[in-house]
Each structure stands twice: as structure tokens, then as C-alpha cells.
Amino acid sequence: GHPLPAAGRPVRDRPTTGGSDVPMTGDAAPGDATDACFGCNGGERPGPLHPLTGCNIPPRPYHTLLTSSSGTYQLWQSRVMHHHFVAQRARDPCGEMAGFTRLHTTRDAVPDAFGAEMHTVTVKEGHGAYPVVNRPSSVVQFIDGGHLDRIQEDYIFIAETDHIFLRPMPNLATENTPAAFHFGYMVADGQARIVDKFVPGLGGKTDPIGPSPLLIHKDLLRRLAKPWLDFTLKICEDREAVQALGWVREMWGYAIAAASLGIKHLVLDALQFEGGSIGNRDRQLAWPVPALPVGTQGPEHRGSHMPYYLVHYTYGIEYSREGIPMELQVGEWSLDKRHYMGHYPPTALLPPPACAHDRAFVLTQLINNASAALTIAGTWPDAKGGSPNTYHTLPLRAPPASGTGPRSISGTGPWS
């Protein structure tokens, strides 16, 4: 694959994103966007492409399918995701971001009150020890119910509630080759023996991907959906497989299903950004960014390149108040979706410490942007949850009551 572009400095201590003054316009030259796909392993962007814009010729519009379970936790995330989908679709220079459906599961397949805001199809939700099985189950129900047939677009983008668009995304898939994100932990050789339990001889041949984020032709999705569900259920019934694959066994269900059907993916390193306080610190994250498709390095933004189309905020972002990363514990500044499992985040989340990585600033801005717009619309409720600086205070910050001993900063990143 193409090497990642170097950021302006190995560890960037200031955000490149400003406030709302950053124009949301595509003002960068496309560069080599017409030649290659940034972060592709073993492939280039499918063509032909327009020589100036980098858009597909002809356009290949896709329909975004947002999989979501019931409850406040995934509801507020769905609304943030949909808000930014609408914003980026309005900027799309290629016109490929087309329809949107929230595929919503509830216990009795009873719709909620947000179908007018987000086009929604509601199907029955399963309740078990592994709720992620609802994703393939809901997709199968969606197809069996004829809903996929009623979608006009030939391609589907499967998204999760904790995805947020950073820029318009072109269709990176073709009729026979889906496009998916490269997950570093989906190592084929590492789980070859487990995979062979379900399809002998397939171990070591799976792609390092999952079912989301995923761009895929509808015909391939029809072929994949039931095997994806079936393999996931088989994995869940196998104690050794559950212990080996853990929470991502549904991802392995998809990877095994695809490989068993001979489906290979265009694997993208830079389709989305994810990471907590420390991971991927050398990779630039910015918002808003130019709307043009991403090439080998990506459109230039404020002097450097920001390649990502999505941010995936599955990991909490934790800092001390000085801006020292605090992995594996709740920070004095903590932005973690799990703080808001039973209620919405408050509006105007407080900014991170000045020395925090870009991701903290960008995610705060993205959520604040959505909550502000939905508050103006009168549909973002008053939140009971605190702002990011309310969840933890490190002990022993004050000077000792007597003596001249040093002030303790135990628990702040590398200090012990």
C-alpha cells in the first residue's frame, strides 16, 4: 500500500482545525486524486475518473445504511451521524452520496419518533449476550422485507452510529469489489486455525476487514448477508472461537462469509480515523476539509494532507488537565461515548487541553456542531450528563499539607 503521509511534525501538539471560520469549500487542487487511492493495499481507485475532479465516470451513487439498535445511547449517535451526512452530501462534488436509511432494531419492531428526521426502517431486535449479532440479523431482515429492492442506488454504504463524515466520500467500490477499512487486528494468519473450524482450508485467506465501514454493490450484499449472519451465529456457539475472537466475532463472521464466496475487497488504510489518546498520533485529523476525493496523499489542507473520510469514535479520548494522555483510565478531560449511555451529551462540550491531539478537538467540534443545530431545531433535549471535565479528578494534586516535598502527579500518563 501507499505509505502514510508525514504530518507537519511527528507529534502535533496543536489542532490544525480552527473554529467555524474554516470555509467548507473544496478549494484544493485534486493533485493525484485521479491516479491512485490513498491507503489502498493491493489496488488503486477504480476508474475511469474525471481528470480534474477525480470523480467516477459515470457516477456510481450509493445509499447509506446506518445500522442502529434501540435506546438513547445509539439514538443520539445516529442523529449526530445523520446531521453530518446531510452536511457532507450537500458539499459532494461527485454527487454520489445519495439516499440514507437508518436500519433500526427494537424489541417488537415498533418504530420510534425519529423517522421524519432520518428515513428509518425498523426490524425486530434480538436480545442476547452478544448484541452485535443484531447488525447481520437486521440486514437479513431488511433484504427479506424487500427494502433493499426499493432502494434506487446500486451500491450500499454500511455505517455504524459512531461514524461521522469528515468530507464527502466517493464510491470506492465496483460491482465485483467492495471497499472496506483495514482493521489491524483482523489478522488472517493469527486466527487461521479458528477460521478453519468453520471453513476448512480458508484460514489465512480472509481479508483484514469488517462489515462496516463498507461500500458494496447490492448484488454482493444479497449474496453475503445470510452467510454473514450464519457464520456469526456459529462462532457464538463455539466456546473456543468466542474466546479467541471476542467482541469482534461478528466481524469475523463477515470476513469468513466473504472469503468463502471468493469476494476480495479493496482494503483501505485511510477510509476512517480511529484511536484513543495515543494511537495514531502521527496521523493528521482535521475538519472541515476540502470536498475533493482523496488521492495518494489527499487534498492539501493548511499545508499538510488529511486523508480520512470518516472518524470512528469507538475509543474514549482521555487526558490530564495538562494534556497528558491517560490511556486505560478515565481522564480529567474525558470524551467517551460511554459516558452518555442513558442520556444525550450536553451542548457546547468544553474544549480539550491545549496540548491534546487533533482528534480531541475535532470530535468535540463535530458533536457540538450537531447538537447546536439540533438544539436550534428544538430536538436536542437538555442533557443530564456532564461535560468532559466532570468525570474524574486525579488525587493528590494539591501540595502536601506540611513540608516541602514535591507535588504528586501520579496517574498522569507516564508518571508513576
Disulfide bonds with the S-S distance in Angstrom:
Cys55-Cys94 2.01
